[in-house]
Amino acid sequence: MTPDAALDTAAPALAVVAPPRERFADVRRIALLRGGGLGDLLFALPAAQALMAAYPDAEVTLLGSPIAAALLPGRAGAPHRIEVLPPIRGVGAAPGAVTDDDEIARFVAAQRERGYDLAVQLHGGGRFSNPFLLSLGATHTIGTRTDDAAELERTVDYIYYQHEMLRGLEVAGLAGAAPVALEARLGVSDEEHAAAAAISGEDRPVVVIHPGATDPRRRWPVERFAEVATAAVAEGARVVLVGDGADAHLCGEIAARIDAPEDGLVVDASGRLDLGTLAGVLARADVMLGNDSGPRHLAQAVGARTVSVFWFGNVVNAGPLGRGRHRVHLGWTTHCPTCGRDSTQVGWTAPRCEHDDSFVAGVAAADVRDDVLRLVADAVAERAAL
């Protein structure tokens, strides 16, 4: 389809992020590169689904992180195959991770044997990821690119401030794939629902709170979470605190600060949920309250209402698109409170300073509380109408 055809009012309506390019011929195997954390994975799913719809006879393989292998298999809308990337510098390896050139070479050789017809790069500006993508030997290559990155067959400029899901859909459009969904959606199994019910109960509304974030600057103070949690409990809700082991101390501090009138109204489940059970707990939540973090994005993907605390720059890249079921509160800090460095130039364009001051500490608890209680009421009313 030409750009003019995409804009022709006489043609069937087609949802696009940018005018799509022509589809490639004879595509039977597609590799999609997206490492990183839970949020990174979820941001790539709409692009994967667009490619699966555009190339229904093709097998789509996600080259991703162990999180993808733990969460996606067997879920509707997931790529057909998951291949876990070894640690690769600039392609999902954690800072300081040990990389093994021989292991990487074996992985690349195995993927080349698969004979990919199309390789798709959704992993940043391409300085590291584009050379890796090219090493797979695919017939066609597409992705994002900064000026200093290797060329692919078709590219779109990597501009940091763009929503990650829309960025992925724009890349998919390079292969002629139109969106089938703008945001990630994941199903939850009956077993996961049952495991979640044993944790959150079924006798009252549930507010799930995740106070963590990989970057400490994205964390709202624990005393504000506790204030909102106390209000939710007072209105008849049960509060469930979630997070991995690194978040356990934050959840413990919040639990200690919540003024609950009886036992059992505050459940600290931090550090003891696998990803599937976490998905179940989030799916059963009336509202999930959290920072800009992987569990917040997972909550949205499994259908929960969310109230989120974002740094204003991050909401451009990662915030929910709608406001009927999702509310966002923004921290407007533009410079590090300690050293004064401009914090709006982020991502690959500028290194961050070494300070970890919260950039969202100015968000008022009363505003967040009001949105949590409003969305809990909406959820209760929706269930009563069924």
C-alpha positions in Angstrom: 0.0 0.0 0.0 1.3 3.4 -0.9 1.1 6.4 1.6 -1.5 8.0 -0.7 -3.6 4.8 -0.6 -3.5 4.8 3.2 -4.9 8.3 3.2 -7.5 7.7 0.5 -11.0 8.3 2.0 -12.5 5.8 -0.5 -10.2 3.0 0.8 -11.2 0.9 3.8 -10.3 2.5 7.2 -6.9 1.3 8.5 -5.5 2.0 11.9 -2.0 3.3 11.5 0.7 5.0 13.5 2.4 6.1 10.3 1.6 5.2 6.6 2.6 1.5 6.3 5.1 0.3 3.8 4.6 -2.6 1.4 4.6 -6.1 2.9 7.5 -8.3 2.2 6.9 -11.4 0.1 7.4 -15.0 1.2 7.8 -14.4 4.9 7.5 -17.6 6.9 9.8 -16.9 9.9 10.0 -13.6 11.8 12.4 -12.8 14.6 11.5 -10.0 17.0 14.3 -8.6 19.2 13.2 -7.1 22.5 15.2 -7.7 25.7 14.9 -5.9 29.0 12.4 -6.0 31.8 8.7 -6.7 32.2 7.6 -3.3 30.9 9.8 -3.6 27.9 8.3 -6.9 27.0 4.8 -5.7 27.3 5.5 -2.7 25.2 6.6 -5.0 22.3 3.4 -7.1 22.3 1.2 -4.9 20.2 3.9 -4.9 17.5 4.2 -8.6 17.7 0.5 -9.0 17.3 0.4 -6.7 14.4 3.1 -8.7 12.6 1.3 -12.0 13.4 -1.9 -10.6 11.9 -0.2 -9.2 8.8 1.8 -12.5 8.2 -0.7 -15.1 9.4 1.3 -18.0 7.9 4.5 -16.9 9.6 6.0 -18.1 12.9 7.0 -15.2 15.1 9.9 -15.8 17.5 10.6 -13.4 20.3 14.3 -13.0 21.2 13.9 -11.8 24.7 14.6 -12.0 28.4 13.9 -14.8 30.9 10.9 -12.8 31.9 9.3 -13.4 28.5 9.9 -17.2 28.8 8.4 -17.2 32.3 5.3 -15.1 31.5 4.2 -15.6 27.8 4.1 -19.3 26.8 0.5 -20.5 26.5 -1.1 -17.1 26.6 -3.4 -15.8 23.9 -1.7 -13.1 21.8 1.9 -14.2 22.7 4.5 -14.8 20.0 4.7 -18.4 18.8 8.2 -19.1 20.2 10.4 -17.5 22.9 14.2 -17.7 22.7 16.0 -16.4 25.7 18.9 -14.1 24.8 22.3 -14.7 26.5 23.7 -11.6 28.2 24.7 -9.3 25.3 26.1 -5.8 25.9 23.5 -3.2 25.0 20.9 -5.8 24.2 19.3 -6.5 27.5 22.3 -7.5 29.6 22.1 -6.1 33.1 24.8 -3.5 34.1 27.9 -5.4 35.0 26.7 -8.7 33.7 29.4 -11.1 32.4 29.1 -11.7 28.7 30.5 -14.8 27.0 31.5 -14.4 23.3 31.3 -18.1 22.7 27.8 -18.3 24.2 26.7 -15.4 22.0 28.2 -17.0 18.9 26.4 -20.3 19.6 23.1 -18.5 20.1 23.5 -16.5 16.8 24.5 -19.7 14.9 21.4 -21.5 16.2 19.2 -18.6 15.2 20.8 -18.4 11.7 19.9 -22.0 11.3 16.2 -21.1 11.7 16.4 -19.1 8.4 14.5 -16.0 9.4 12.9 -14.1 6.5 12.3 -11.0 8.6 14.1 -9.7 11.7 12.6 -6.8 13.6 14.6 -4.6 16.0 12.5 -3.1 18.9 15.4 -2.7 21.3 16.4 1.0 21.4 18.4 3.1 19.0 20.3 0.3 17.4 23.9 1.0 18.3 24.3 -2.4 19.8 21.0 -4.1 18.7 21.2 -3.4 15.0 24.6 -5.2 14.5 23.2 -8.1 16.5 20.1 -8.2 14.4 22.2 -8.2 11.2 24.2 -11.1 12.5 21.0 -13.3 12.4 21.3 -13.3 8.6 17.6 -12.5 8.0 16.5 -11.8 4.4 14.8 -8.5 5.5 15.6 -6.3 8.5 13.6 -3.4 10.0 13.8 -1.4 13.2 14.7 1.9 14.9 17.9 3.7 14.3 20.0 6.6 15.6 22.4 8.4 13.4 25.4 6.3 14.7 23.7 2.9 14.4 24.1 0.3 11.6 21.7 0.6 8.7 18.9 -1.9 8.3 16.8 -2.4 5.2 14.0 -0.2 6.5 14.2 2.1 9.6 12.5 4.8 11.5 14.5 7.4 13.4 14.8 6.6 17.1 13.5 9.7 18.9 13.6 9.1 22.7 10.3 10.8 23.6 7.8 8.5 21.9 5.4 6.0 23.5 7.2 2.6 23.4 4.1 0.8 22.2 3.5 3.3 19.4 7.2 3.1 18.5 6.9 -0.6 18.1 3.8 -0.3 16.0 5.5 2.2 13.8 8.3 -0.3 13.3 5.8 -3.0 12.5 4.4 -0.7 9.9 7.7 -0.7 8.1 6.7 -4.3 7.2 3.2 -3.3 6.2 1.7 -4.5 9.5 -1.2 -2.4 10.7 -2.1 -2.3 14.5 -4.6 -4.8 15.9 -4.2 -3.4 19.4 -2.7 -0.2 20.7 -1.8 -1.6 24.2 -0.8 -5.0 25.5 -3.4 -7.5 26.6 -2.8 -10.8 28.3 -5.0 -13.5 29.5 -4.9 -15.1 33.0 -5.4 -18.8 33.5 -8.0 -20.4 35.9 -5.1 -21.7 38.0 -3.6 -18.3 38.3 -7.0 -16.8 39.3 -7.4 -19.5 41.9 -3.9 -18.9 43.4 -4.6 -15.2 43.5 -8.0 -15.7 45.2 -6.2 -17.5 48.0 -4.1 -14.4 48.5 -6.5 -11.5 48.0 -9.7 -13.1 49.1 -13.1 -12.7 47.5 -15.1 -11.0 50.3 -14.3 -7.3 49.7 -12.8 -4.9 47.1 -9.0 -5.3 46.6 -6.4 -2.6 46.1 -3.0 -3.9 45.0 0.0 -1.7 45.7 3.4 -2.0 44.2 5.8 0.6 45.6 8.9 -0.3 43.7 10.6 0.9 40.5 14.0 0.0 39.0 15.1 3.6 39.1 14.7 5.0 42.6 13.9 8.4 41.2 10.6 7.0 40.0 9.5 5.9 43.5 6.8 7.7 45.4 7.5 7.9 49.1 6.3 4.9 51.2 4.4 7.2 53.6 2.2 8.4 50.8 1.4 4.9 49.8 0.5 4.1 53.4 -1.8 7.1 53.6 -3.7 6.0 50.5 -3.8 2.4 51.7 -5.2 3.4 55.1 -8.0 5.3 53.4 -8.8 2.3 51.2 -9.0 0.0 54.2 -11.2 2.5 56.0 -13.6 2.4 53.0 -13.8 -1.4 53.2 -11.1 -2.6 50.8 -8.3 -5.2 51.4 -4.8 -4.0 50.5 -2.4 -6.4 48.9 1.3 -5.4 48.7 3.3 -6.9 45.9 6.9 -6.7 44.6 10.0 -8.8 44.2 12.6 -9.4 46.9 14.1 -6.0 46.3 10.8 -4.3 47.1 10.1 -6.3 50.3 11.5 -3.6 52.6 9.3 -1.0 51.0 6.2 -3.2 51.3 7.2 -3.9 55.0 7.4 -0.2 55.7 4.0 0.5 54.2 2.4 -2.4 56.0 3.7 -1.1 59.3 2.2 2.3 58.7 -1.3 1.2 57.6 -3.9 1.8 60.4 -6.2 -1.3 59.9 -9.1 -1.9 62.2 -8.8 -5.7 62.0 -6.4 -8.4 61.0 -6.4 -9.7 57.4 -7.1 -6.4 55.7 -3.4 -5.9 54.8 -1.6 -8.7 53.0 2.1 -8.4 52.3 2.8 -10.8 49.4 6.1 -9.2 48.4 8.9 -11.6 47.4 6.7 -14.7 47.2 4.7 -14.5 43.9 5.8 -16.0 40.6 4.9 -14.0 37.5 1.8 -16.0 36.8 0.4 -15.6 40.3 1.3 -11.9 40.2 -0.7 -11.6 37.0 -3.6 -13.3 38.7 -3.5 -11.1 41.7 -3.4 -8.0 39.5 -6.3 -9.3 37.3 -8.4 -9.7 40.5 -7.6 -6.2 41.7 -10.3 -3.6 41.7 -7.5 -1.0 41.4 -3.7 -1.3 41.2 -1.7 1.6 42.6 2.0 1.9 41.7 4.9 3.8 40.2 6.0 3.5 36.6 7.1 -0.1 36.8 6.7 -3.5 35.2 3.9 -4.7 37.6 2.0 -1.5 36.8 2.2 -2.3 33.1 1.3 -5.9 33.7 -1.8 -4.8 35.8 -3.0 -2.8 32.8 -2.3 -5.7 30.4 -4.5 -8.1 32.5 -7.4 -5.7 32.7 -7.0 -4.0 36.1 -7.8 -0.4 36.7 -4.7 1.5 37.7 -3.7 4.7 39.4 -0.1 5.6 38.7 2.6 8.0 39.8 4.9 9.0 36.9 7.7 11.4 36.3 6.3 13.6 33.6 8.9 12.6 31.0 8.3 8.9 31.5 4.6 9.2 30.9 5.3 10.1 27.3 7.1 6.8 26.8 5.2 4.5 29.1 1.9 5.9 30.4 -1.6 4.4 29.8 -3.3 5.9 26.7 -6.8 6.0 28.2 -8.2 7.7 31.3 -11.5 6.0 31.8 -9.9 3.1 33.7 -6.4 4.6 34.3 -5.4 7.7 36.2 -2.0 9.3 36.2 -0.3 11.7 38.6 2.8 13.5 37.5 6.0 14.6 39.2 7.2 17.7 37.4 10.9 17.8 38.5 13.1 18.9 35.6 16.5 19.0 37.4 18.2 16.8 40.0 17.3 18.3 43.4 20.9 17.6 44.6 23.2 18.6 41.8 20.9 20.6 39.5 21.6 18.5 36.4 18.9 18.8 33.7 17.0 15.5 33.8 14.9 16.0 30.7 17.7 14.8 28.4 17.5 11.1 29.1 18.0 7.8 27.5 20.9 7.3 25.2 21.3 11.1 24.7 22.8 11.9 28.1 24.0 10.0 31.2 22.1 10.4 34.4 23.8 11.8 37.5 24.6 9.6 40.5 21.8 10.9 42.8 18.6 9.0 43.5 16.3 11.8 44.8 12.6 11.0 44.1 11.4 13.0 41.1 7.7 12.3 42.1 7.8 13.2 45.8 5.7 16.3 45.1 2.6 14.2 44.1 0.0 14.8 46.8 -1.4 11.7 48.6 -4.9 13.2 48.7 -5.1 13.4 44.9 -4.0 9.8 44.5 -6.3 8.7 47.3 -9.3 10.3 45.6 -8.6 8.5 42.3 -8.1 5.2 44.0 -11.4 5.4 45.8 -13.2 6.6 42.7 -12.0 3.7 40.6 -12.7 1.2 43.4 -16.3 2.5 43.4 -16.5 2.2 39.6 -15.3 -1.4 39.8 -17.8 -2.3 42.5 -20.6 -0.7 40.5 -19.6 -2.6 37.4 -19.7 -5.9 39.2 -23.1 -5.2 40.7 -24.5 -4.4 37.2 -23.4 -7.8 35.8 
